[in-house]
């Protein structure tokens, strides 16, 4: 049975052993390629991509082929074909960091193996969440937490089918949705402080237009994402103990010395 202090303490131990430098570099690369979205929250990624593109087009009125609209559409394409995939690679990097020192190119391993299936599963899962959200907000949120583990499962086995990944995620998240929500909420204080620090830094003249808010969020992202990786490990142990996983279905992560 996991609890918040245990997961956070485990995450701190991983960060201390692995080093802030490597983890900050990984989250920075991931964030830049994903448009500086510094968390890998899978619940709204697909919806955000679609809505962002729609808003960009609507704001342009009849001139929907304007520069901003084109950039908005490119942002959607980047999120769908790069961001959703890179999310799985980043999770794999974090999970392998729990037990060793994976190379930085682990982030991009998903583009070399399993890309097509990862895209399909992520897309279908995100689409299902969006459709449930269109009915009512609450069912959409529930579905989002039911499928919370899908990208983690793909990080371990990029060839899981959409039906199996969603089924296994539902089983793993049974009785864990509210606790996971509360765990996420526990980082709001750090997020607020980072945002405040970034806003204050941006008041300094001659900063060159650097978004200090985004930069200040990176250490918080490392801490939060490392903690969620610990949650994944706890729920994987639960899945094994309860016989949810079929033989050979999930074989663990690579251990680097």
Kinemage of the C-alpha trace (Angstrom):
@kinemage 1
@onewidth
@group {chain A} dominant
@subgroup {mainchain}
@vectorlist {calphas} color= white
{ca unk a 1} P 0.000 0.000 0.000
{ca unk a 2} L 1.487 3.314 -1.076
{ca unk a 3} L 1.126 6.725 0.480
{ca unk a 4} L 2.184 10.223 -0.580
{ca unk a 5} L 5.141 10.666 1.796
{ca unk a 6} L 6.574 7.286 0.755
{ca unk a 7} L 6.357 8.030 -2.973
{ca unk a 8} L 7.811 11.505 -2.577
{ca unk a 9} L 10.650 10.239 -0.409
{ca unk a 10} L 11.451 7.538 -2.974
{ca unk a 11} L 11.421 10.180 -5.720
{ca unk a 12} L 13.821 12.372 -3.746
{ca unk a 13} L 16.168 9.421 -3.329
{ca unk a 14} L 16.144 8.760 -7.072
{ca unk a 15} L 16.812 12.440 -7.816
{ca unk a 16} L 19.663 12.535 -5.297
{ca unk a 17} L 21.271 9.408 -6.743
{ca unk a 18} L 20.675 10.235 -10.402
{ca unk a 19} L 21.516 13.909 -10.050
{ca unk a 20} L 19.497 17.017 -10.851
{ca unk a 21} L 21.588 17.742 -13.933
{ca unk a 22} L 20.609 14.655 -15.918
{ca unk a 23} L 16.937 14.854 -14.953
{ca unk a 24} L 16.682 18.575 -15.664
{ca unk a 25} L 18.299 18.087 -19.061
{ca unk a 26} L 15.846 15.329 -19.937
{ca unk a 27} L 12.752 17.291 -18.891
{ca unk a 28} L 14.050 20.404 -20.680
{ca unk a 29} L 14.503 18.544 -23.976
{ca unk a 30} L 11.107 16.913 -23.606
{ca unk a 31} L 9.462 20.231 -22.713
{ca unk a 32} L 10.984 22.117 -25.636
{ca unk a 33} L 9.960 19.466 -28.158
{ca unk a 34} L 6.483 19.368 -26.624
{ca unk a 35} L 5.999 23.122 -26.577
{ca unk a 36} L 7.164 23.648 -22.984
{ca unk a 37} L 4.484 21.499 -21.429
{ca unk a 38} L 6.645 20.471 -18.490
{ca unk a 39} L 4.463 17.674 -17.169
{ca unk a 40} L 3.537 14.488 -18.971
{ca unk a 41} L -0.094 14.621 -17.865
{ca unk a 42} L -1.752 12.199 -20.278
{ca unk a 43} L -5.290 13.071 -19.215
{ca unk a 44} L -5.649 16.195 -21.335
{ca unk a 45} L -2.857 16.052 -23.916
{ca unk a 46} L -5.040 15.066 -26.882
{ca unk a 47} L -7.863 17.414 -25.890
{ca unk a 48} L -5.482 20.327 -25.373
{ca unk a 49} L -3.938 19.786 -28.788
{ca unk a 50} L -7.309 19.828 -30.529
{ca unk a 51} L -8.711 22.761 -28.550
{ca unk a 52} L -5.537 24.833 -28.981
{ca unk a 53} L -5.676 24.434 -32.750
{ca unk a 54} L -9.407 25.229 -32.824
{ca unk a 55} L -8.943 28.419 -30.788
{ca unk a 56} L -6.090 29.564 -33.004
{ca unk a 57} L -8.285 29.209 -36.079
{ca unk a 58} L -11.338 30.849 -34.502
{ca unk a 59} L -9.343 33.847 -33.311
{ca unk a 60} L -8.303 34.579 -36.877
{ca unk a 61} L -11.876 34.849 -38.117
{ca unk a 62} L -12.173 34.639 -41.910
{ca unk a 63} L -8.420 34.920 -42.245
{ca unk a 64} L -7.940 31.434 -40.864
{ca unk a 65} L -4.921 30.869 -43.056
{ca unk a 66} L -3.040 33.577 -41.186
{ca unk a 67} L 0.315 32.971 -39.591
{ca unk a 68} L -1.113 32.386 -36.112
{ca unk a 69} L -3.593 29.826 -37.415
{ca unk a 70} L -0.882 27.980 -39.301
{ca unk a 71} L 1.321 27.956 -36.215
{ca unk a 72} L -1.635 26.658 -34.229
{ca unk a 73} L -2.142 23.794 -36.638
{ca unk a 74} L 1.561 23.012 -36.603
{ca unk a 75} L 1.372 22.933 -32.817
{ca unk a 76} L -1.423 20.372 -33.014
{ca unk a 77} L 0.565 18.236 -35.436
{ca unk a 78} L 3.671 18.468 -33.251
{ca unk a 79} L 1.718 17.451 -30.166
{ca unk a 80} L 0.028 14.524 -31.877
{ca unk a 81} L 2.966 13.087 -33.811
{ca unk a 82} L 5.825 14.026 -31.480
{ca unk a 83} L 4.510 15.024 -28.065
{ca unk a 84} L 2.297 12.006 -27.454
{ca unk a 85} L 5.098 9.679 -28.483
{ca unk a 86} L 7.857 11.497 -26.632
{ca unk a 87} L 5.724 11.346 -23.494
{ca unk a 88} L 6.175 7.579 -23.480
{ca unk a 89} L 9.922 7.899 -24.063
{ca unk a 90} L 10.235 10.356 -21.194
{ca unk a 91} L 8.349 8.020 -18.883
{ca unk a 92} L 10.662 5.172 -19.928
{ca unk a 93} L 13.659 7.364 -19.105
{ca unk a 94} L 12.248 8.104 -15.635
{ca unk a 95} L 11.373 4.480 -14.911
{ca unk a 96} L 14.847 3.315 -15.933
{ca unk a 97} L 16.370 6.110 -13.863
{ca unk a 98} L 14.831 4.467 -10.814
{ca unk a 99} L 17.168 1.517 -11.206
{ca unk a 100} L 20.202 2.852 -13.019
{ca unk a 101} L 21.612 5.557 -15.274
{ca unk a 102} L 19.945 5.310 -18.695
{ca unk a 103} L 21.457 7.245 -21.617
{ca unk a 104} L 19.711 10.425 -22.680
{ca unk a 105} L 18.697 8.928 -26.029
{ca unk a 106} L 16.270 6.683 -24.122
{ca unk a 107} L 13.914 9.619 -24.602
{ca unk a 108} L 13.904 8.929 -28.346
{ca unk a 109} L 13.864 5.132 -28.228
{ca unk a 110} L 10.113 5.170 -28.922
{ca unk a 111} L 10.770 6.637 -32.370
{ca unk a 112} L 12.975 3.672 -33.218
{ca unk a 113} L 10.684 0.911 -31.984
{ca unk a 114} L 6.909 0.806 -31.636
{ca unk a 115} L 6.150 4.306 -32.914
{ca unk a 116} L 3.088 3.325 -34.941
{ca unk a 117} L 1.438 1.347 -32.159
{ca unk a 118} L 2.236 3.958 -29.511
{ca unk a 119} L 0.653 6.640 -31.672
{ca unk a 120} L -2.452 4.533 -32.256
{ca unk a 121} L -2.944 3.659 -28.583
{ca unk a 122} L -2.293 7.203 -27.366
{ca unk a 123} L -4.579 8.648 -30.027
{ca unk a 124} L -7.455 6.253 -29.370
{ca unk a 125} L -7.148 6.660 -25.615
{ca unk a 126} L -7.111 10.447 -25.883
{ca unk a 127} L -10.033 10.401 -28.301
{ca unk a 128} L -12.078 8.277 -25.918
{ca unk a 129} L -11.388 10.719 -23.077
{ca unk a 130} L -12.394 13.665 -25.272
{ca unk a 131} L -15.655 11.995 -26.296
{ca unk a 132} L -16.548 11.206 -22.686
{ca unk a 133} L -15.710 14.806 -21.753
{ca unk a 134} L -18.125 16.082 -24.401
{ca unk a 135} L -20.957 14.259 -22.616
{ca unk a 136} L -20.220 15.589 -19.146
{ca unk a 137} L -17.095 16.862 -17.446
{ca unk a 138} L -17.119 14.377 -14.564
{ca unk a 139} L -17.306 11.211 -16.702
{ca unk a 140} L -14.441 12.581 -18.788
{ca unk a 141} L -12.315 13.122 -15.684
{ca unk a 142} L -13.119 9.623 -14.428
{ca unk a 143} L -12.132 8.123 -17.775
{ca unk a 144} L -8.924 10.157 -17.764
{ca unk a 145} L -7.893 8.664 -14.437
{ca unk a 146} L -8.984 5.181 -15.501
{ca unk a 147} L -6.520 5.423 -18.393
{ca unk a 148} L -3.809 7.152 -16.366
{ca unk a 149} L -1.426 4.207 -16.645
{ca unk a 150} L -1.681 3.741 -20.421
{ca unk a 151} L 1.505 5.695 -21.327
{ca unk a 152} L 3.370 3.971 -18.476
{ca unk a 153} L 2.341 0.578 -19.801
{ca unk a 154} L 3.420 1.585 -23.311
{ca unk a 155} L 6.775 2.683 -21.896
{ca unk a 156} L 7.267 -0.877 -20.671
{ca unk a 157} L 5.731 -2.613 -23.679
{ca unk a 158} L 5.246 -0.355 -26.738
{ca unk a 159} L 3.356 -3.102 -28.560
{ca unk a 160} L 0.390 -3.468 -26.203
{ca unk a 161} L -2.912 -3.139 -28.026
{ca unk a 162} L -5.179 -0.203 -27.190
{ca unk a 163} L -7.844 -2.501 -25.716
{ca unk a 164} L -5.343 -4.325 -23.512
{ca unk a 165} L -3.525 -1.181 -22.365
{ca unk a 166} L -6.825 0.458 -21.434
{ca unk a 167} L -8.126 -2.669 -19.720
{ca unk a 168} L -4.974 -3.117 -17.667
{ca unk a 169} L -4.919 0.578 -16.759
{ca unk a 170} L -8.522 0.393 -15.543
{ca unk a 171} L -7.656 -2.582 -13.358
{ca unk a 172} L -4.548 -0.913 -11.940
{ca unk a 173} L -6.425 2.331 -11.203
{ca unk a 174} L -9.345 0.596 -9.469
{ca unk a 175} L -9.592 2.245 -6.068
{ca unk a 176} L -6.647 4.526 -6.887
{ca unk a 177} L -8.231 7.372 -8.884
{ca unk a 178} L -9.069 9.683 -5.991
{ca unk a 179} L -5.755 9.032 -4.259
{ca unk a 180} L -3.898 9.811 -7.483
{ca unk a 181} L -5.864 13.045 -7.859
{ca unk a 182} L -4.939 14.067 -4.308
{ca unk a 183} L -1.301 13.177 -4.994
{ca unk a 184} L -1.306 15.527 -7.974
{ca unk a 185} L -2.918 18.275 -5.908
{ca unk a 186} L -0.129 18.013 -3.352
{ca unk a 187} L 2.235 19.672 -5.854
{ca unk a 188} L 0.138 22.828 -6.226
{ca unk a 189} L 2.119 24.633 -3.552
{ca unk a 190} L 5.439 24.049 -5.322
{ca unk a 191} L 3.841 24.975 -8.643
{ca unk a 192} L 2.554 28.265 -7.217
{ca unk a 193} L 5.931 29.148 -5.701
{ca unk a 194} L 7.746 28.347 -8.962
{ca unk a 195} L 5.284 30.444 -10.964
{ca unk a 196} L 5.632 33.336 -8.512
{ca unk a 197} L 9.427 33.159 -8.638
{ca unk a 198} L 9.328 33.112 -12.437
{ca unk a 199} L 6.993 36.117 -12.586
{ca unk a 200} L 9.259 38.083 -10.245
{ca unk a 201} L 12.321 37.268 -12.338
{ca unk a 202} L 10.544 38.455 -15.472
{ca unk a 203} L 10.188 41.889 -13.871
{ca unk a 204} L 13.961 42.282 -14.031
{ca unk a 205} L 14.933 44.555 -16.965
{ca unk a 206} L 17.084 43.260 -19.830
{ca unk a 207} L 16.042 39.631 -19.415
{ca unk a 208} L 15.777 39.219 -23.173
{ca unk a 209} L 12.184 37.998 -23.080
{ca unk a 210} L 13.093 34.701 -21.418
{ca unk a 211} L 10.078 32.903 -19.957
{ca unk a 212} L 11.332 32.477 -16.427
{ca unk a 213} L 8.025 30.920 -15.399
{ca unk a 214} L 8.653 27.965 -17.696
{ca unk a 215} L 12.240 27.682 -16.505
{ca unk a 216} L 11.201 27.858 -12.837
{ca unk a 217} L 8.686 25.074 -13.413
{ca unk a 218} L 11.337 22.596 -14.587
{ca unk a 219} L 12.595 21.511 -11.124
{ca unk a 220} L 8.997 21.114 -9.974
{ca unk a 221} L 8.322 18.981 -13.044
{ca unk a 222} L 11.303 16.756 -12.223
{ca unk a 223} L 10.035 16.269 -8.658
{ca unk a 224} L 6.416 15.651 -9.674
{ca unk a 225} L 7.193 13.397 -12.608
{ca unk a 226} L 9.658 11.355 -10.542
{ca unk a 227} L 6.969 10.926 -7.900
{ca unk a 228} L 4.431 9.775 -10.479
{ca unk a 229} L 7.005 7.262 -11.719
{ca unk a 230} L 7.080 5.910 -8.163
{ca unk a 231} L 3.294 5.651 -8.279
{ca unk a 232} L 3.585 3.625 -11.473
{ca unk a 233} L 6.056 1.267 -9.790
{ca unk a 234} L 3.685 0.812 -6.847
{ca unk a 235} L 0.716 0.062 -9.096
{ca unk a 236} L 2.809 -2.329 -11.199
{ca unk a 237} L 3.655 -4.239 -8.035
{ca unk a 238} L -0.051 -4.319 -7.238
{ca unk a 239} L -0.829 -5.637 -10.721
{ca unk a 240} L 1.712 -8.437 -10.339
{ca unk a 241} L 0.473 -9.362 -6.863
{ca unk a 242} L -3.146 -9.531 -8.021
{ca unk a 243} L -2.362 -11.501 -11.194
{ca unk a 244} L -3.511 -8.805 -13.605
{ca unk a 245} L -0.527 -9.194 -15.914
{ca unk a 246} L -0.262 -12.123 -18.296
{ca unk a 247} L 3.082 -13.987 -18.586
{ca unk a 248} L 5.525 -12.133 -20.818
{ca unk a 249} L 3.175 -9.179 -21.246
{ca unk a 250} L 5.222 -6.693 -19.220
{ca unk a 251} L 8.874 -7.601 -18.833
{ca unk a 252} L 10.149 -4.641 -16.850
{ca unk a 253} L 12.626 -1.917 -17.755
{ca unk a 254} L 16.277 -2.034 -18.751
{ca unk a 255} L 18.726 -1.687 -15.859
{ca unk a 256} L 21.833 0.381 -16.596
{ca unk a 257} L 24.869 0.269 -14.351
